[in-house]
Amino acid sequence: MTPIEAIVAACFPTESVRSTTEPSQGNEKRTSIVTLSSGRQVVIQQSRSERSLETQFVLTREIIARTDVPVAAPIAAGALDGTPYLISEHVAGTDLHTQFTQYDQTDQREIAYAFGRVLGTLHDAFQFSRCGDVFATNGSLAVQPSTGDSWLRSYALAGIDALPDAFGRYREPLTSTINEANSSENLDARLYPWDLRPGNALVRDGELTAIVDWSQPKAAPPGLSVAKVSHLVAAWYGESPAQLHAALRSGYRSIRSLPSVSTVEQIAALTHSAVDSNGIITRPGYPEQRGMAAADFHRTHFDRILES
């Protein structure tokens, strides 16, 4: 019996596995789309971290309870034979990462507006007492106490430290910019869905059908999320990024006032977008830019923030 078959047997006693497919996936979880004997489809994610999947389970459940943000409804989370798992309903749709550049400019602006509205809705629904990693405890969400004088400053510096040698010449000036910035911490801590981007969204007929990855959430000043999502939507894909930035901000403002974005928040957003969890330079756009083109994309944005 495979691990997937064992999980299905434990959670769906009257079902069996008809078929399994594994879509392209990130670095942290193994994802399987499972068709059960009844024809029902579910998504099973496996990870080394039970706490991470339990947090995703609780957060997704709370998003459904508090908002109209489209997500895949969670079914169960646990561990079997030492392997943590999360089961969610399967949502039909196409990976927005592969579709975004196929849309005309009007549709792209509507998608950007939708992302802004999603982020504004999340910020309106989830406020925390401090910044830090969000985790599940006893079925609720809590924030891990952070150390140091400023969570945001530490987070931005960690992003700089993770930059590979291809961006080595930016480490010192970016660090100096952070050290010279106003170090006061914004205590308005809101949900920071750090990987909210088209690559984690499904779309159907031009509409978002689900945001599918809610792992490793954090609580952070709202300007950080605005900077990060705006970068990963408007700058990442757009031939007309200014129009997409404006559409995203408009979507956010349809829910709540747009926060100011500090220089430290911009640096944190850029550095944490430039490299993945394995230290590999990320590939913007679709078709994805690779090699020197990808590195030059990130260098352009580092230069912009240092020259502003």
C-alpha positions in Angstrom: 0.0 0.0 0.0 1.4 3.4 -1.0 1.4 6.3 1.4 -1.4 8.0 -0.5 -3.5 4.8 -0.4 -2.9 4.5 3.3 -4.0 8.1 3.9 -7.1 7.5 1.8 -7.9 4.3 3.7 -7.6 6.1 7.0 -9.6 9.2 6.1 -12.1 7.7 3.6 -12.9 4.2 4.8 -15.4 3.5 2.1 -13.2 4.8 -0.7 -10.2 3.6 -2.6 -7.7 5.3 -4.9 -8.7 5.2 -8.6 -5.9 7.4 -9.9 -3.2 9.9 -8.7 -1.4 12.7 -10.5 1.3 14.9 -9.2 1.4 18.5 -10.7 4.4 20.7 -10.7 5.1 21.6 -7.1 7.3 23.8 -5.0 10.1 22.9 -2.7 8.4 22.2 0.6 5.5 19.8 -0.1 4.6 16.9 -2.2 1.2 17.4 -3.8 -1.1 14.7 -5.3 -4.4 15.1 -7.0 -6.3 11.9 -6.1 -9.4 10.6 -7.8 -11.3 8.3 -5.4 -13.4 5.3 -6.3 -16.6 7.4 -6.1 -15.2 9.9 -8.6 -14.6 12.5 -6.0 -11.3 14.4 -6.3 -9.2 15.6 -3.4 -5.7 17.1 -3.0 -3.3 15.4 -0.6 -0.2 17.3 0.5 2.6 15.6 2.4 5.4 17.5 4.2 8.1 17.0 6.7 6.4 19.5 9.0 3.1 18.5 10.7 2.9 21.9 12.3 3.2 23.6 8.9 0.3 21.6 7.5 -1.8 22.0 10.6 -1.3 25.7 10.4 -2.4 25.7 6.7 -5.5 23.7 7.7 -6.5 26.1 10.4 -5.7 29.2 8.4 -7.7 28.0 5.4 -10.6 27.1 7.6 -10.5 30.6 9.1 -10.3 32.3 5.7 -13.5 30.5 4.7 -15.2 31.5 7.9 -14.2 35.1 7.9 -14.0 36.1 4.2 -15.1 35.4 0.6 -11.5 34.7 -0.6 -11.7 31.6 -2.8 -9.7 28.7 -1.3 -9.8 24.9 -1.4 -11.8 23.8 1.6 -9.7 21.7 4.0 -10.9 18.3 4.9 -8.4 16.8 7.3 -4.9 17.2 8.6 -2.8 14.7 10.6 0.1 12.3 10.4 0.2 8.6 9.3 3.3 6.4 9.9 5.3 9.6 10.7 4.3 11.4 7.5 2.2 14.6 8.0 -0.6 15.2 5.5 -3.2 17.7 4.6 -6.3 16.8 2.6 -8.3 19.5 0.7 -11.1 19.6 -1.8 -10.0 19.7 -5.4 -10.9 23.0 -7.2 -11.1 23.1 -11.0 -9.0 25.7 -12.7 -5.8 26.4 -14.6 -2.5 27.6 -13.1 -2.7 31.4 -13.4 1.1 31.5 -13.8 0.8 29.9 -17.2 -2.3 32.0 -18.3 -1.6 35.5 -17.1 0.3 36.7 -20.1 -2.3 35.2 -22.4 -4.9 37.6 -21.2 -5.4 41.0 -22.8 -4.6 44.1 -20.8 -8.2 44.6 -19.6 -8.3 41.0 -18.2 -4.9 41.4 -16.7 -6.0 44.5 -14.9 -9.1 42.7 -13.6 -6.9 39.9 -12.3 -4.6 42.4 -10.6 -7.7 44.1 -9.1 -8.8 40.8 -7.8 -5.4 40.2 -6.1 -5.6 43.6 -4.5 -9.1 42.9 -3.2 -8.0 39.5 -1.8 -5.1 41.1 0.1 -7.3 43.9 1.4 -9.9 41.4 2.5 -7.3 39.3 4.4 -5.8 42.4 6.0 -9.3 43.4 7.1 -10.1 40.0 8.6 -6.8 39.0 10.3 -5.1 41.3 12.8 -2.5 40.1 15.3 -0.9 41.6 18.4 2.6 41.4 17.1 4.7 40.5 14.1 6.2 37.0 13.6 5.5 33.6 12.3 1.8 32.5 12.5 1.1 29.0 13.7 -1.8 26.8 14.8 -2.3 25.9 18.4 -5.4 24.2 19.8 -7.3 24.9 16.6 -6.5 28.7 16.7 -3.9 31.0 15.2 -1.1 32.5 17.3 2.1 34.4 16.6 5.5 33.1 17.5 7.3 35.8 19.6 10.1 37.3 17.7 13.5 38.4 19.1 15.4 41.6 18.4 14.3 45.2 18.2 12.3 45.0 14.9 10.8 41.9 13.2 10.6 43.8 9.9 14.2 44.9 10.0 15.4 41.3 10.8 13.2 39.9 8.1 14.6 42.3 5.5 18.2 41.6 6.6 17.5 37.8 6.3 16.4 38.4 2.7 19.7 40.2 2.0 21.7 37.4 3.6 20.0 34.9 1.4 21.0 36.6 -1.8 23.4 34.5 -3.9 26.8 35.8 -5.2 25.1 36.9 -8.4 23.6 39.7 -6.3 26.6 40.1 -4.0 27.3 43.8 -4.9 23.8 44.7 -3.6 24.3 43.3 0.0 26.2 46.2 1.4 24.1 49.1 -0.1 20.8 47.4 0.7 22.0 46.7 4.3 23.1 50.3 4.7 19.7 51.6 3.4 17.9 49.5 6.0 20.3 50.6 8.8 19.7 54.3 7.9 15.9 53.9 7.7 13.5 54.8 10.5 13.7 51.7 12.7 10.4 52.2 14.4 8.2 49.1 14.1 4.7 49.3 12.6 2.6 47.6 15.3 -0.4 47.1 13.0 0.4 43.5 12.3 -1.8 41.9 9.7 -1.8 38.5 7.9 1.2 38.3 5.5 0.5 35.6 3.0 4.1 35.7 1.8 3.5 33.5 -1.3 0.3 35.1 -2.6 1.0 35.1 -6.4 -0.4 33.9 -9.7 1.7 30.7 -9.4 -0.4 29.7 -6.4 -3.8 30.7 -7.9 -6.2 28.8 -10.2 -8.3 30.6 -12.8 -11.3 29.7 -14.9 -13.0 31.8 -17.5 -10.9 34.8 -16.3 -12.0 34.5 -12.7 -10.0 33.4 -9.7 -11.3 30.0 -8.5 -8.9 29.4 -5.6 -5.7 30.5 -3.9 -4.1 27.2 -3.2 -1.0 27.7 -1.0 -1.3 29.1 2.5 1.8 27.6 4.0 4.2 29.4 6.4 2.0 32.5 7.0 3.3 35.4 9.0 2.0 38.5 10.8 3.6 41.7 9.4 3.0 45.4 8.7 0.5 45.6 5.9 2.8 47.6 3.6 5.1 44.5 3.3 2.3 42.4 1.8 1.2 45.2 -0.5 4.8 45.6 -1.8 5.3 41.8 -2.2 2.0 41.0 -4.0 2.3 44.1 -6.2 5.8 43.0 -7.2 4.8 39.4 -7.9 1.7 40.4 -10.0 2.4 43.7 -11.7 6.2 43.7 -12.1 6.5 40.0 -12.5 4.2 39.6 -15.5 3.1 42.9 -16.8 4.0 44.5 -20.0 2.3 47.6 -18.5 3.3 47.3 -14.9 2.1 50.8 -13.9 -1.5 49.9 -15.0 -1.4 46.7 -13.1 0.1 48.3 -9.9 -2.8 50.9 -10.1 -5.4 48.1 -10.6 -4.1 46.2 -7.6 -4.1 49.2 -5.4 -7.6 50.0 -6.5 -8.7 46.5 -5.6 -7.1 46.8 -2.2 -8.8 50.2 -1.6 -12.2 48.7 -2.4 -11.9 46.9 1.0 -9.7 49.2 3.2 -7.4 52.1 3.1 -4.1 51.5 1.3 -1.2 51.5 3.7 2.0 53.4 3.1 5.0 51.2 2.0 8.3 51.9 3.6 11.7 51.5 2.0 12.5 48.6 4.4 9.3 46.9 3.4 10.1 47.3 -0.3 13.6 45.8 0.2 12.2 42.9 2.2 9.6 42.3 -0.6 12.3 42.4 -3.4 14.9 40.2 -1.7 12.5 37.6 -0.5 11.1 37.4 -4.1 14.5 37.1 -5.8 15.5 33.7 -4.3 13.6 30.6 -3.5 14.0 28.5 -0.4 16.9 26.5 -2.0 18.8 29.7 -2.8 18.0 29.5 -6.5 17.3 32.8 -8.4 13.6 32.9 -9.1 12.3 33.1 -12.7 9.9 36.0 -13.4 7.3 36.1 -16.1 5.8 33.5 -18.4 7.5 32.0 -20.4 9.8 32.2 -17.5 13.0 34.3 -17.8 16.1 32.3 -16.9 19.8 32.7 -16.4 21.1 36.2 -17.0 17.6 37.5 -18.0 16.2 36.5 -14.6 19.1 37.9 -12.7 18.9 41.2 -14.6 15.2 41.5 -13.8 16.0 41.4 -10.1 19.0 43.7 -10.5 16.8 46.3 -12.2 14.5 46.4 -9.1 17.4 46.5 -6.7 18.8 49.4 -8.6 15.5 51.2 -8.6 15.1 51.0 -4.8 18.6 52.1 -4.2 18.3 55.1 -6.5 14.9 56.3 -5.1 
